[in-house]
Amino acid sequence: MPTSTMNATRAPATDVRAVLGKEADGLLSHVSRTVARAQLHLPGPDFIDRVVAQTDRSPVVMRNFQAILNSGRLAGTGYMSILPVDQGIEHSAGASFAPNPAYFDPENIVKLAIDGGCNAVASTVGALGSVARRYAHRIPFLVKFNHNEMLTYPNIFKQSYFGSIRQCHEMGALAVGATVYFGSPDSREEIRYVSEMFEQAHSLGMVTVLWCYTRSNAFKVKNPDGSSTDYHASADLSGQANHLGVTIQADIIKQKLPANNGGYAALNSGGSSYGKWDKRVYTGLCGSDEAGKGGHPIDLCRYQIVNNFMGRAPLINSGGESKGADDLRDAVATAVINKRAGGAGLISGRKAFQKPIKDGVALLHAVQDVYLDDTITVA
């Protein structure tokens, strides 16, 4: 898979410590005391030979996985930087593209991914299909085949089919992606059909990527003082979502960076009962207290990787929404946490495409610089 001539310069140019500011010491100097890095299957140039070759994946899947890892500025490192733009469905096209209407045209999405040095571009069947003949041979396509559209009234959290595996294969995609809303009333149906479609994708040689998101009103827990805490992105609940994802043979897991911990503990308080949990998850595996309070962000992210069969399926964390002036710092911090935890990269969209193209390219390059910087090591 050819890479863009824009990606010739691989030397990191970002002063990560300066970008992080007061967060720098806490993120760059942390030493993890939870699961040792030696127990993890870490990203690297030999990841396909060392890890994927042990699996039941076909040579075609391995070739396409290697092609993704060999594209963009991070080619040959084992790390990934992916541009995802499916928000036209998930968040409505108007709300997503109003900050930069150029991205109503899918060609500009693909151009941003190429100029931004990404390993792959992720979008919808319609978006990537509309420009496939011009670009499918220039950058790996990751086609998302299900979405939660937000025009249904009232809004619901349910994934719907937006394409078939055959369509993705015929447009030249190297990978397919899907979302499962674990914890939602429809999660078991989503698990069933995504599992079936992943099996079909593997039979055609495509890599599978799963957005392992949690969705349940119960995951927002009321506190004794009347406030509430949102545990959708807690390390323990998101980690279990990851474990379900690798169980249905997702080759790569996409997950939000942990925002807190203690979801199971909170859902098992006040006389309620939910799932199965063990306090050692918090104390031994996450560096939190017995209630799941505290824990370093790197250790919380490492617990997500532990649930990915100790990293046999790489973890890519999402970049999150665009908040304006702090986007660069937030994106670089997320990349540092992911890399030092043992993760394989970022899949960052809104922070890149909801701004002028040159600024989006600069942000993507800054994220990639974290993975190109050999002084930033696994904690």
VOBA-1610 file (N, C-alpha, C; in pm, whole numbers, padded with zeros to 5 digits, always signed):
BEGIN
Met+00085-00119+00000Met+00000+00000+00000Met+00089+00124+00000Pro+00084+00206-00106Pro+00171+00324-00112Pro+00134+00427-00007Thr+00232+00499+00037Thr+00209+00607+00131Thr+00222+00740+00061Ser+00162+00844+00119Ser+00164+00976+00058Ser+00305+01035+00063Thr+00339+01114-00041Thr+00467+01183-00040Thr+00472+01286+00071Met+00355+01323+00126Met+00351+01417+00237Met+00408+01355+00364Asn+00428+01221+00363Asn+00465+01151+00485Asn+00613+01116+00490Ala+00693+01179+00403Ala+00834+01143+00395Ala+00909+01173+00525Thr+00871+01279+00594Thr+00940+01318+00717Thr+00880+01244+00835Arg+00960+01156+00896Arg+00910+01075+01007Arg+00965+01121+01141Ala+01069+01201+01140Ala+01128+01244+01267Ala+01026+01327+01345Pro+01004+01294+01473Pro+00906+01371+01551Pro+00949+01515+01569Ala+00853+01606+01546Ala+00883+01749+01556Ala+00811+01815+01672Thr+00730+01739+01745Thr+00650+01795+01854Thr+00725+01786+01987Asp+00731+01896+02057Asp+00787+01897+02192Asp+00676+01854+02287Val+00670+01724+02311Val+00559+01668+02387Val+00553+01726+02528Arg+00667+01740+02593Arg+00670+01793+02729Arg+00614+01935+02732Ala+00650+02017+02634Ala+00600+02154+02630Ala+00450+02157+02606Val+00401+02070+02518Val+00258+02064+02490Val+00180+02022+02614Leu+00231+01924+02688Leu+00161+01873+02806Leu+00163+01972+02922Gly+00264+02057+02929Gly+00272+02155+03036Gly+00281+02090+03171Lys+00194+02131+03263Lys+00200+02082+03401Lys+00166+01934+03413Glu+00105+01876+03310Glu+00074+01732+03312Glu+00196+01646+03277Ala+00301+01706+03225Ala+00410+01631+03166Ala+00474+01531+03262Asp+00514+01576+03380Asp+00583+01487+03473Asp+00496+01369+03514Gly+00369+01397+03542Gly+00279+01290+03586Gly+00256+01184+03481Leu+00259+01224+03352Leu+00234+01128+03246Leu+00362+01064+03194Leu+00469+01140+03183Leu+00591+01090+03123Leu+00681+01014+03220Ser+00663+01036+03349Ser+00751+00973+03449Ser+00683+00860+03527His+00556+00836+03502His+00484+00734+03579His+00543+00594+03558Val+00556+00519+03667Val+00600+00380+03663Val+00482+00294+03707Ser+00434+00208+03620Ser+00318+00126+03652Ser+00355+00015+03749Arg+00270-00003+03852Arg+00290-00109+03951Arg+00176-00211+03945Thr+00101-00212+03836Thr-00012-00305+03826Thr+00031-00427+03745Val-00018-00443+03625Val+00023-00555+03539Val+00154-00516+03469Ala+00256-00597+03484Ala+00388-00566+03428Ala+00384-00565+03276Arg+00460-00473+03219Arg+00465-00463+03073Arg+00513-00593+03009Ala+00593-00670+03081Ala+00645-00797+03027Ala+00535-00898+03001Gln+00420-00880+03065Gln+00308-00972+03045Gln+00223-00935+02923Leu+00248-00819+02865Leu+00166-00770+02754Leu+00228-00808+02619His+00141-00821+02521His+00183-00837+02382His+00183-00697+02321Leu+00299-00634+02321Leu+00310-00493+02287Leu+00321-00471+02136Pro+00279-00353+02090Pro+00297-00320+01949Pro+00445-00320+01912Gly+00472-00345+01786Gly+00609-00341+01737Gly+00613-00375+01590Pro+00726-00355+01524Pro+00737-00384+01381Pro+00705-00529+01346Asp+00724-00620+01442Asp+00704-00763+01418Asp+00571-00814+01472Phe+00475-00725+01497Phe+00352-00765+01565Phe+00277-00875+01488Ile+00269-00865+01356Ile+00196-00966+01279Ile+00265-01101+01291Asp+00398-01105+01276Asp+00472-01231+01288Asp+00468-01287+01430Arg+00477-01198+01527Arg+00491-01240+01666Arg+00357-01277+01730Val+00249-01209+01693Val+00120-01227+01761Val+00011-01278+01667Val-00014-01208+01558Val-00127-01244+01472Val-00104-01378+01404Ala+00022-01411+01372Ala+00052-01538+01306Ala+00019-01658+01393Gln-00002-01639+01524Gln-00039-01750+01612Gln-00188-01781+01605Thr-00267-01694+01543Thr-00411-01706+01546Thr-00463-01790+01429Asp-00596-01799+01421Asp-00659-01870+01310Asp-00687-01780+01191Arg-00633-01657+01191Arg-00657-01566+01080Arg-00585-01616+00955Ser-00646-01592+00840Ser-00590-01639+00714Ser-00470-01554+00673Pro-00387-01604+00582Pro-00278-01521+00531Pro-00325-01391+00468Val-00446-01389+00413Val-00497-01266+00352Val-00527-01162+00459Val-00586-01205+00570Val-00610-01113+00682Val-00477-01058+00732Met-00378-01146+00749Met-00248-01101+00799Met-00183-01003+00702Arg-00195-01030+00572Arg-00139-00938+00472Arg-00205-00801+00480Asn-00337-00799+00492Asn-00408-00671+00498Asn-00381-00598+00629Phe-00368-00672+00738Phe-00333-00611+00867Phe-00193-00549+00855Gln-00100-00621+00794Gln+00035-00568+00776Gln+00034-00445+00686Ala-00052-00445+00585Ala-00061-00329+00495Ala-00106-00204+00570Ile-00199-00221+00664Ile-00242-00108+00746Ile-00126-00058+00831Leu-00053-00150+00893Leu+00060-00112+00977Leu+00177-00054+00897Asn+00178-00080+00767Asn+00287-00031+00683Asn+00252+00098+00609Ser+00142+00163+00646Ser+00098+00285+00579Ser+00116+00408+00669Gly+00127+00525+00605Gly+00132+00651+00678Gly+00265+00676+00747Arg+00269+00779+00830Arg+00393+00819+00898Arg+00440+00716+01000Leu+00348+00635+01051Leu+00384+00535+01152Leu+00419+00400+01090Ala+00432+00395+00958Ala+00462+00269+00890Ala+00584+00201+00950Gly+00569+00072+00979Gly+00680-00007+01029Gly+00705+00001+01178Thr+00623+00076+01250Thr+00642+00089+01395Thr+00554-00006+01475Gly+00444-00053+01414Gly+00345-00131+01488Gly+00236-00046+01548Tyr+00248+00085+01536Tyr+00147+00177+01588Tyr+00056+00226+01476Met-00061+00277+01516Met-00161+00321+01419Met-00217+00458+01453Ser-00241+00535+01349Ser-00313+00662+01358Ser-00421+00657+01252Ile-00548+00656+01295Ile-00660+00638+01203Ile-00753+00759+01212Leu-00798+00808+01097Leu-00895+00916+01093Leu-01034+00857+01076Pro-01125+00871+01176Pro-01261+00821+01163Pro-01360+00937+01140Val-01437+00929+01034Val-01539+01031+01011Val-01669+00962+00973Asp-01740+00913+01075Asp-01874+00858+01054Asp-01978+00941+01130Gln-01934+01058+01178Gln-02022+01139+01262Gln-02140+01199+01186Gly-02131+01198+01051Gly-02245+01246+00974Gly-02371+01168+01003Ile-02356+01044+01044Ile-02471+00962+01085Ile-02486+00965+01236Glu-02376+00941+01305Glu-02383+00927+01451Glu-02420+01058+01522His-02379+01173+01467His-02403+01301+01535His-02477+01401+01448Ser-02522+01359+01330Ser-02586+01436+01223Ser-02481+01513+01144Ala-02503+01517+01013Ala-02406+01581+00924Ala-02392+01729+00955Gly-02505+01796+00979Gly-02499+01940+01006Gly-02418+01973+01130Ala-02446+01901+01239Ala-02375+01928+01364Ala-02227+01893+01352Ser-02195+01792+01274Ser-02057+01747+01263Ser-01975+01835+01168Phe-02035+01875+01056Phe-01958+01943+00951Phe-01979+02093+00944Ala-02067+02147+01026Ala-02086+02292+01027Ala-01956+02368+01055Pro-01869+02318+01147Pro-01743+02389+01170Pro-01653+02393+01047Asn-01667+02297+00955Asn-01587+02294+00834Asn-01667+02221+00725Pro-01753+02294+00650Pro-01843+02231+00553Pro-01772+02155+00441Ala-01642+02174+00423Ala-01569+02100+00319Ala-01583+01950+00337Tyr-01605+01905+00461Tyr-01609+01762+00488Tyr-01745+01699+00459Phe-01841+01778+00410Phe-01959+01715+00351Phe-01918+01633+00229Asp-01806+01669+00165Asp-01753+01597+00050Asp-01655+01490+00100Pro-01687+01360+00084Pro-01600+01255+00137Pro-01458+01260+00083Glu-01437+01317-00034Glu-01300+01324-00087Glu-01209+01401+00006Asn-01262+01505+00070Asn-01179+01584+00161Asn-01146+01506+00289Ile-01235+01415+00327Ile-01205+01328+00441Ile-01084+01241+00409Val-01085+01181+00291Val-00975+01093+00252Val-00846+01173+00234Lys-00856+01292+00174Lys-00737+01376+00158Lys-00675+01412+00293Leu-00760+01443+00392Leu-00708+01475+00525Leu-00633+01356+00583Ala-00688+01236+00567Ala-00622+01116+00619Ala-00488+01094+00552Ile-00480+01116+00421Ile-00354+01097+00348Ile-00253+01204+00388Asp-00295+01331+00380Asp-00202+01439+00414Asp-00166+01437+00562Gly-00256+01385+00644Gly-00229+01374+00787Gly-00142+01256+00824Gly-00102+01174+00726Gly-00010+01063+00754Gly-00073+00946+00825Cys-00205+00926+00807Cys-00275+00820+00879Cys-00250+00683+00818Asn-00263+00580+00900Asn-00253+00442+00854Asn-00376+00400+00776Ala-00491+00461+00806Ala-00617+00423+00742Ala-00717+00536+00761Val-00822+00533+00678Val-00934+00624+00693Val-01059+00541+00719Ala-01136+00578+00820Ala-01257+00505+00857Ala-01379+00592+00831Ser-01474+00537+00757Ser-01597+00611+00735Ser-01706+00514+00691Thr-01815+00568+00638Thr-01932+00489+00606Thr-01919+00421+00470Val-02007+00325+00445Val-02012+00258+00315Val-02035+00361+00205Gly-02128+00454+00229Gly-02158+00555+00128Gly-02044+00650+00103Ala-01982+00699+00211Ala-01875+00798+00196Ala-01755+00740+00124Leu-01705+00626+00169Leu-01586+00569+00107Leu-01617+00508-00030Gly-01738+00454-00046Gly-01777+00402-00176Gly-01782+00509-00284Ser-01812+00632-00243Ser-01826+00740-00341Ser-01692+00783-00402Val-01582+00747-00339Val-01449+00785-00390Val-01355+00666-00399Ala-01409+00545-00396Ala-01326+00425-00386Ala-01233+00407-00505Arg-01281+00433-00626Arg-01197+00408-00744Arg-01075+00500-00747Arg-01085+00615-00684Arg-00973+00708-00685Arg-00878+00686-00568Tyr-00928+00634-00456Tyr-00845+00636-00335Tyr-00823+00501-00266Ala-00899+00397-00300Ala-00886+00271-00225Ala-00747+00210-00236His-00673+00243-00342His-00538+00190-00359His-00433+00283-00299Arg-00475+00400-00248Arg-00379+00499-00198Arg-00370+00501-00045Ile-00476+00458+00022Ile-00476+00452+00168Ile-00573+00342+00209Pro-00541+00262+00309Pro-00634+00157+00352Pro-00769+00213+00394Phe-00874+00150+00343Phe-01012+00185+00381Phe-01056+00095+00496Leu-01113+00156+00600Leu-01181+00087+00709Leu-01327+00129+00701Val-01413+00040+00657Val-01553+00074+00632Val-01639+00032+00749Lys-01711+00125+00804Lys-01802+00100+00917Lys-01938+00056+00862Phe-01984-00063+00901Phe-02107-00115+00841Phe-02231-00102+00930Asn-02217-00051+01051Asn-02339-00022+01129Asn-02323+00112+01200His-02436+00173+01232His-02436+00306+01294His-02564+00324+01376Asn-02557+00420+01468Asn-02676+00465+01541Asn-02718+00599+01479Glu-02817+00595+01390Glu-02859+00721+01329Glu-02948+00797+01426Met-02936+00931+01422Met-03001+01014+01523Met-03119+01095+01469Leu-03183+01046+01359Leu-03302+01112+01308Leu-03430+01049+01362Thr-03420+00924+01407Thr-03535+00859+01469Thr-03581+00941+01590Tyr-03711+00959+01603Tyr-03764+01033+01719Tyr-03853+00942+01801Pro-03833+00936+01932Pro-03721+00998+02004Pro-03590+00924+01975Asn-03479+00991+01999Asn-03348+00928+01977Asn-03335+00803+02062Ile-03279+00700+02003Ile-03255+00575+02075Ile-03108+00535+02054Phe-03062+00441+02136Phe-02926+00390+02122Phe-02935+00248+02067Lys-02931+00238+01934Lys-02942+00108+01869Lys-02870+00115+01735Gln-02779+00022+01712Gln-02705+00016+01587Gln-02791-00046+01477Ser-02783+00012+01356Ser-02855-00041+01241Ser-02756-00070+01130Tyr-02790-00168+01044Tyr-02706-00200+00929Tyr-02703-00082+00833Phe-02585-00050+00783Phe-02571+00052+00679Phe-02486+00000+00564Gly-02479-00129+00548Gly-02400-00185+00440Gly-02372-00332+00466Ser-02319-00398+00366Ser-02288-00540+00377Ser-02137-00561+00367Ile-02092-00676+00412Ile-01952-00712+00401Ile-01911-00722+00254Arg-02001-00771+00170Arg-01971-00780+00027Arg-01940-00642-00031Gln-02022-00542+00003Gln-01997-00406-00046Gln-01860-00356-00003Cys-01828-00378+00124Cys-01699-00331+00176Cys-01584-00398+00102His-01596-00526+00079His-01491-00601+00009His-01476-00553-00134Glu-01588-00532-00203Glu-01582-00497-00344Glu-01532-00355-00368Met-01542-00267-00268Met-01485-00133-00288Met-01336-00128-00256Gly-01280-00244-00215Gly-01136-00252-00191Gly-01095-00229-00048Ala-01189-00234+00046Ala-01155-00211+00187Ala-01065-00321+00240Leu-00969-00282+00323Leu-00883-00379+00391Leu-00940-00418+00528Ala-01032-00336+00578Ala-01086-00362+00712Ala-01231-00316+00719Val-01306-00378+00810Val-01442-00335+00839Val-01452-00305+00987Gly-01547-00218+01021Gly-01567-00182+01160Gly-01714-00182+01196Ala-01740-00197+01324Ala-01877-00197+01375Ala-01875-00148+01519Thr-01993-00111+01567Thr-02012-00075+01708Thr-02108-00173+01772Val-02079-00212+01894Val-02177-00280+01980Val-02196-00193+02102Tyr-02322-00166+02135Tyr-02354-00092+02257Tyr-02373-00193+02371Phe-02264-00232+02433Phe-02271-00329+02542Phe-02347-00271+02660Gly-02438-00349+02715Gly-02520-00303+02826Gly-02656-00252+02784Ser-02678-00229+02655Ser-02807-00179+02607Ser-02904-00294+02588Pro-03034-00266+02579Pro-03131-00373+02558Pro-03106-00453+02430Asp-03042-00392+02331Asp-03019-00459+02202Asp-02880-00520+02190Ser-02804-00519+02299Ser-02663-00559+02287Ser-02647-00704+02243Arg-02733-00794+02290Arg-02713-00935+02254Arg-02742-00959+02106Glu-02838-00886+02051Glu-02863-00896+01908Glu-02747-00837+01829Glu-02692-00725+01877Glu-02577-00665+01809Glu-02456-00758+01816Ile-02433-00821+01930Ile-02323-00916+01943Ile-02339-01029+01840Arg-02463-01078+01825Arg-02487-01191+01733Arg-02455-01153+01589Tyr-02514-01044+01539Tyr-02496-01016+01397Tyr-02356-00961+01367Val-02296-00886+01460Val-02160-00839+01435Val-02064-00958+01432Ser-02085-01054+01520Ser-02001-01175+01520Ser-02010-01247+01386Glu-02133-01258+01334Glu-02152-01325+01205Glu-02085-01247+01092Met-02096-01114+01096Met-02037-01033+00989Met-01885-01029+00999Phe-01832-01035+01121Phe-01687-01044+01137Phe-01636-01178+01080Glu-01710-01285+01101Glu-01670-01414+01045Glu-01666-01405+00892Gln-01766-01341+00832Gln-01768-01326+00687Gln-01652-01237+00641Ala-01625-01130+00714Ala-01514-01041+00678Ala-01381-01116+00681His-01359-01196+00784His-01236-01274+00792His-01225-01373+00675Ser-01339-01430+00633Ser-01335-01525+00523Ser-01296-01458+00393Leu-01317-01327+00383Leu-01280-01250+00265Leu-01146-01178+00282Gly-01080-01201+00396Gly-00947-01147+00416Gly-00940-01010+00479Met-01051-00961+00534Met-01051-00827+00591Met-01028-00827+00741Val-00962-00723+00789Val-00936-00701+00932Val-01065-00649+00996Thr-01089-00686+01121Thr-01211-00644+01191Thr-01178-00552+01308Val-01255-00444+01318Val-01233-00343+01422Val-01366-00320+01493Leu-01364-00324+01626Leu-01489-00307+01701Leu-01482-00187+01793Trp-01581-00098+01777Trp-01604+00012+01869Trp-01679-00048+01989Cys-01610-00068+02101Cys-01667-00136+02218Cys-01723-00034+02316Tyr-01841+00017+02288Tyr-01899+00122+02370Tyr-02006+00066+02463Thr-02017+00125+02581Thr-02121+00086+02676Thr-02237+00185+02667Arg-02360+00134+02682Arg-02478+00220+02679Arg-02585+00164+02771Ser-02613+00234+02878Ser-02723+00200+02968Ser-02749+00318+03060Asn-02872+00355+03074Asn-02906+00464+03167Asn-02862+00430+03308Ala-02855+00299+03341Ala-02815+00257+03475Ala-02669+00288+03503Phe-02589+00310+03399Phe-02447+00337+03419Phe-02421+00480+03466Lys-02525+00561+03473Lys-02517+00691+03539Lys-02580+00674+03677Val-02495+00671+03779Val-02537+00631+03914Val-02552+00753+04003Lys-02665+00759+04075Lys-02688+00870+04169Lys-02606+00851+04295Asn-02544+00959+04340Asn-02465+00958+04462Asn-02553+01000+04580Pro-02508+00972+04704Pro-02588+01009+04822Pro-02621+01157+04830Asp-02535+01243+04773Asp-02561+01386+04781Asp-02653+01437+04671Gly-02707+01347+04591Gly-02799+01386+04486Gly-02735+01406+04351Ser-02602+01416+04346Ser-02533+01428+04218Ser-02527+01289+04152Ser-02474+01282+04034Ser-02461+01153+03967Ser-02322+01141+03906Thr-02277+01018+03891Thr-02148+00989+03829Thr-02172+00899+03709Asp-02110+00936+03598Asp-02124+00860+03474Asp-02011+00757+03464Tyr-02048+00629+03459Tyr-01949+00522+03454Tyr-01940+00456+03316His-01995+00519+03213His-01988+00460+03080His-01843+00437+03035Ala-01753+00525+03074Ala-01613+00511+03036Ala-01526+00471+03154Ser-01585+00403+03253Ser-01504+00355+03364Ser-01413+00243+03317Ala-01298+00230+03379Ala-01201+00128+03337Ala-01259-00012+03347Asp-01335-00038+03454Asp-01384-00174+03474Asp-01495-00212+03375Leu-01591-00122+03349Leu-01698-00154+03256Leu-01648-00153+03112Ser-01566-00055+03076Ser-01514-00052+02939Ser-01417-00168+02916Gly-01343-00207+03020Gly-01255-00322+03007Gly-01332-00449+02978Gln-01445-00468+03045Gln-01527-00587+03018Gln-01587-00581+02878Ala-01625-00461+02832Ala-01673-00447+02695Ala-01565-00490+02596Asn-01440-00449+02623Asn-01329-00492+02538Asn-01317-00645+02535His-01332-00706+02652His-01316-00851+02660His-01424-00922+02578Leu-01544-00868+02578Leu-01648-00925+02493Leu-01614-00903+02346Gly-01554-00789+02315Gly-01518-00759+02177Gly-01414-00854+02121Val-01310-00883+02197Val-01208-00976+02146Val-01263-01118+02141Thr-01365-01147+02222Thr-01424-01279+02221Thr-01498-01307+02090Ile-01551-01203+02026Ile-01614-01223+01895Ile-01515-01195+01782Gln-01386-01199+01814Gln-01275-01196+01719Gln-01258-01061+01649Ala-01273-00954+01723Ala-01228-00825+01674Ala-01075-00827+01672Asp-01016-00789+01559Asp-00871-00786+01549Asp-00812-00663+01618Ile-00888-00553+01619Ile-00847-00428+01682Ile-00966-00377+01763Ile-00940-00328+01883Ile-01046-00274+01969Ile-01032-00122+01976Lys-01143-00053+01948Lys-01149+00091+01972Lys-01228+00115+02099Gln-01171+00196+02188Gln-01236+00224+02316Gln-01206+00367+02359Lys-01298+00425+02431Lys-01273+00557+02491Lys-01169+00544+02601Leu-01090+00647+02618Leu-00995+00648+02729Leu-01072+00644+02861Pro-01028+00566+02960Pro-01102+00562+03087Pro-01114+00700+03150Ala-01234+00731+03193Ala-01259+00859+03260Ala-01259+00843+03411Asn-01281+00721+03460Asn-01285+00693+03604Asn-01278+00541+03621Asn-01315+00494+03736Asn-01318+00351+03765Asn-01429+00327+03867Gly-01456+00202+03899Gly-01553+00173+04004Gly-01696+00158+03957Gly-01718+00130+03830Gly-01854+00112+03781Gly-01926-00004+03845Tyr-01858-00118+03853Tyr-01921-00235+03915Tyr-01951-00210+04062Ala-01859-00147+04133Ala-01881-00118+04276Ala-02002-00028+04294Ala-02014+00075+04210Ala-02126+00168+04222Ala-02258+00099+04190Leu-02259+00010+04091Leu-02381-00059+04052Leu-02419-00170+04150Asn-02329-00203+04242Asn-02357-00303+04344Asn-02368-00239+04483Ser-02404-00112+04488Ser-02421-00043+04616Ser-02568-00015+04640Gly-02601+00019+04763Gly-02739+00055+04796Gly-02837-00059+04780Gly-02791-00181+04797Gly-02881-00295+04789Gly-02902-00349+04650Ser-02844-00287+04549Ser-02859-00336+04412Ser-02753-00441+04382Ser-02778-00520+04278Ser-02686-00625+04239Ser-02671-00625+04088Tyr-02544-00630+04041Tyr-02519-00626+03898Tyr-02391-00701+03866Gly-02399-00795+03774Gly-02281-00861+03721Gly-02199-00935+03826Lys-02073-00954+03797Lys-01977-01017+03887Lys-01854-00928+03894Trp-01802-00909+04014Trp-01685-00821+04026Trp-01598-00864+04142Asp-01476-00815+04142Asp-01376-00852+04241Asp-01296-00726+04274Lys-01281-00697+04401Lys-01211-00575+04443Lys-01066-00573+04396Arg-01009-00689+04369Arg-00870-00694+04324Arg-00853-00633+04184Val-00964-00625+04110Val-00957-00553+03982Val-00912-00410+04009Tyr-00969-00351+04113Tyr-00937-00212+04145Tyr-00799-00199+04211Thr-00776-00278+04313Thr-00654-00260+04392Thr-00530-00316+04323Gly-00540-00436+04265Gly-00423-00499+04206Gly-00403-00469+04060Leu-00513-00455+03986Leu-00502-00442+03841Leu-00514-00298+03791Cys-00564-00208+03875Cys-00585-00070+03831Cys-00518+00036+03919Gly-00470-00003+04035Gly-00410+00096+04125Gly-00511+00187+04190Ser-00637+00144+04198Ser-00743+00221+04265Ser-00762+00168+04406Asp-00853+00230+04482Asp-00887+00173+04611Asp-00997+00068+04593Glu-01045+00009+04702Glu-01139-00103+04693Glu-01274-00063+04633Ala-01305+00065+04633Ala-01428+00113+04572Ala-01407+00159+04428Gly-01282+00149+04381Gly-01253+00191+04244Gly-01220+00337+04232Lys-01198+00404+04343Lys-01163+00546+04337Lys-01013+00561+04311Gly-00980+00660+04229Gly-00839+00688+04201Gly-00781+00592+04098Gly-00650+00595+04086Gly-00581+00516+03986Gly-00524+00607+03879His-00400+00584+03843His-00336+00667+03741His-00398+00640+03604Pro-00415+00742+03519Pro-00475+00720+03387Pro-00406+00612+03305Ile-00274+00601+03317Ile-00201+00498+03242Ile-00238+00359+03292Asp-00253+00343+03423Asp-00290+00213+03479Asp-00434+00176+03444Leu-00522+00275+03441Leu-00661+00248+03403Leu-00669+00205+03257Cys-00592+00270+03171Cys-00587+00231+03030Cys-00524+00093+03014Arg-00423+00063+03094Arg-00360-00070+03086Arg-00461-00180+03116Tyr-00554-00153+03208Tyr-00655-00255+03238Tyr-00741-00283+03114Gln-00768-00182+03033Gln-00840-00206+02908Gln-00760-00301+02819Ile-00630-00281+02811Ile-00543-00364+02727Ile-00536-00507+02782Val-00530-00519+02914Val-00530-00651+02977Val-00652-00732+02931Asn-00766-00665+02919Asn-00888-00733+02875Asn-00888-00766+02727Asn-00795-00709+02651Asn-00778-00742+02508Asn-00686-00862+02493Phe-00706-00964+02577Phe-00618-01081+02576Phe-00472-01037+02595Met-00449-00949+02689Met-00316-00897+02721Met-00251-00828+02601Gly-00333-00769+02516Gly-00279-00695+02403Gly-00270-00775+02274Arg-00315-00899+02273Arg-00315-00975+02149Arg-00401-00906+02044Ala-00506-00838+02088Ala-00581-00748+02000Ala-00541-00606+02039Pro-00480-00529+01951Pro-00432-00396+01988Pro-00546-00304+02029Leu-00516-00213+02121Leu-00612-00113+02166Leu-00580+00021+02101Ile-00680+00079+02034Ile-00670+00217+01990Ile-00776+00297+02065Asn-00735+00404+02128Asn-00828+00489+02201Asn-00881+00600+02113Ser-01003+00642+02139Ser-01064+00749+02061Ser-01013+00885+02108Gly-01010+00979+02014Gly-00959+01113+02044Gly-01059+01203+02113Gly-01189+01170+02105Gly-01290+01250+02174Gly-01333+01373+02094Glu-01427+01446+02152Glu-01483+01562+02084Glu-01385+01679+02080Ser-01411+01769+01986Ser-01330+01890+01975Ser-01378+01993+02076Lys-01284+02047+02154Lys-01318+02148+02254Lys-01249+02281+02228Gly-01184+02291+02110Gly-01124+02419+02074Gly-00978+02429+02110Ala-00944+02528+02191Ala-00804+02563+02217Ala-00723+02451+02281Asp-00788+02363+02356Asp-00716+02257+02427Asp-00703+02128+02347Asp-00749+02127+02223Asp-00751+02002+02145Asp-00613+01940+02130Leu-00512+02021+02098Leu-00379+01967+02077Leu-00325+01902+02204Arg-00335+01973+02314Arg-00286+01918+02441Arg-00361+01790+02477Asp-00494+01792+02463Asp-00574+01674+02498Asp-00538+01555+02411Ala-00519+01579+02279Ala-00487+01470+02188Ala-00350+01411+02220Val-00252+01497+02248Val-00118+01449+02280Val-00119+01373+02413Ala-00193+01424+02511Ala-00202+01355+02640Ala-00266+01217+02623Thr-00371+01208+02543Thr-00436+01079+02519Thr-00339+00981+02452Ala-00260+01031+02356Ala-00163+00947+02289Ala-00055+00897+02386Val-00009+00985+02475Val+00093+00946+02573Val+00037+00838+02666Ile-00085+00858+02713Ile-00147+00759+02803Ile-00161+00625+02731Asn-00212+00628+02609Asn-00231+00504+02533Asn-00097+00433+02509Lys+00003+00507+02463Lys+00131+00444+02433Lys+00197+00389+02558Arg+00199+00466+02665Arg+00269+00423+02786Arg+00193+00310+02856Ala+00062+00298+02831Ala-00014+00186+02886Ala+00014+00057+02810Gly+00061+00069+02684Gly+00084-00048+02600Gly-00009-00054+02481Gly-00082+00057+02456Gly-00174+00063+02345Gly-00106+00080+02211Ala-00187+00076+02104Ala-00133+00074+01968Ala-00162+00200+01889Gly-00227+00300+01949Gly-00249+00422+01872Gly-00380+00489+01903Leu-00410+00591+01823Leu-00532+00668+01839Leu-00615+00664+01711Ile-00746+00675+01729Ile-00840+00693+01619Ile-00912+00823+01650Ser-00862+00931+01590Ser-00902+01066+01628Ser-00967+01137+01511Gly-01094+01179+01529Gly-01168+01240+01421Gly-01203+01385+01440Arg-01295+01414+01533Arg-01349+01549+01545Arg-01243+01653+01577Lys-01144+01617+01654Lys-01037+01712+01683Lys-00959+01750+01557Ala-00963+01663+01455Ala-00888+01689+01332Ala-00974+01753+01224Phe-01098+01703+01203Phe-01173+01754+01088Phe-01263+01873+01121Gln-01281+01905+01248Gln-01365+02021+01281Gln-01280+02148+01298Lys-01184+02163+01210Lys-01097+02281+01209Lys-01037+02293+01070Pro-00969+02403+01037Pro-00907+02416+00905Pro-00815+02297+00875Ile-00808+02261+00749Ile-00737+02140+00710Ile-00592+02139+00759Lys-00522+02251+00745Lys-00381+02254+00787Lys-00368+02229+00938Asp-00464+02279+01015Asp-00461+02256+01159Asp-00494+02111+01192Gly-00585+02052+01114Gly-00615+01911+01134Gly-00496+01823+01105Val-00424+01854+00997Val-00303+01779+00963Val-00200+01793+01074Ala-00183+01915+01125Ala-00084+01939+01231Ala-00118+01860+01357Leu-00246+01852+01390Leu-00285+01776+01510Leu-00258+01628+01491Leu-00291+01573+01374Leu-00265+01432+01348Leu-00115+01403+01354His-00034+01493+01300His+00111+01473+01305His+00163+01479+01449Ala+00106+01566+01531Ala+00149+01575+01671Ala+00119+01445+01745Val+00002+01388+01720Val-00032+01259+01781Val+00068+01153+01736Gln+00095+01148+01607Gln+00189+01049+01554Gln+00329+01068+01610Asp+00366+01193+01637Asp+00498+01220+01693Asp+00519+01152+01828Val+00410+01138+01904Val+00420+01067+02033Val+00469+00924+02010Tyr+00415+00858+01907Tyr+00450+00719+01880Tyr+00585+00707+01811Leu+00630+00814+01746Leu+00761+00814+01681Leu+00873+00853+01778Asp+00837+00905+01895Asp+00935+00950+01994Asp+00981+00832+02080Asp+01103+00788+02057Asp+01154+00671+02129Asp+01178+00696+02277Thr+01178+00822+02319Thr+01198+00851+02461Thr+01069+00831+02541Ile+00955+00818+02473Ile+00827+00791+02540Ile+00806+00642+02535Thr+00824+00578+02649Thr+00827+00431+02654Thr+00705+00377+02730Val+00686+00246+02720Val+00578+00179+02792Val+00610+00180+02941Ala+00514+00223+03022Ala+00537+00240+03166Ala+00558+00106+03236
//
